[in-house]
């Protein structure tokens, strides 16, 4: 394992294919006047989770999500 580079040690190695699909769908949703595959409300849940993970790591405490 030593010397291996992966997405945990180099964020630029994270595949972006999924992001491209979501961005493409978002633009199409605007043009088609529909909700995107992932709404803002659903995306916020992911952001809240990541922020809670960061806060827990920083503080050493369990963080409750609403």
N, C-alpha and C positions, 0 to 999 in steps of 0.2 A: 504494500500500500504506500510505502514511502515514495515520495517523488511524483505521485499521481496528482493530476489536477482535475478537479471536478467542480460542479456548481457551488458546493459549499465553500471551497477555497478560492474560487474565481467566479464571481457572479456573471461575468461576460460569457461563461459557458452555458448559462441557462438558455434553453431553447425558447425561441420567440414565436414559433409557429402558432401556438394557441392564442397568443395576443393578437397576431395578425388576423386570425379568423374572427375574433371578437370585435376588433376595430372595424373590419370590413362589414360585419353584421350591423354594427352601430350606425355606420354611414347609410347602409341600406334601410335601416329602420327609420331614419330621419326622412329619407326620400319616399318611403312607403307609408309614412305616418302610422307607425306601429311601435310597440315596445321592443327593445332589443332583447337578445337572448338572455343577457344579464342586465337587470335593471339597476338603477342607481341605488335603490334600497338594498338589493342583494349584494352589490359590490361593497357597500358600506359595512356590511357584516364582516366581510373578509378583512377590511382595513381595521375595524375595531378589534378583531382577533389578533392581528399582527401587532397593533399598538399595545394590547394587553400583554402579549408575550414579551415585548420589549420592556414594558414597565415591570413585569414580574422579574425579568432577568436583572434589571437595574436595582430594584428594591429588595429582591429576595422574598417577596410576599406573593401569596395567591391573589390573583385579580379576578373579581367576579364580573361576568358579562351580563348586561341587562337582557 
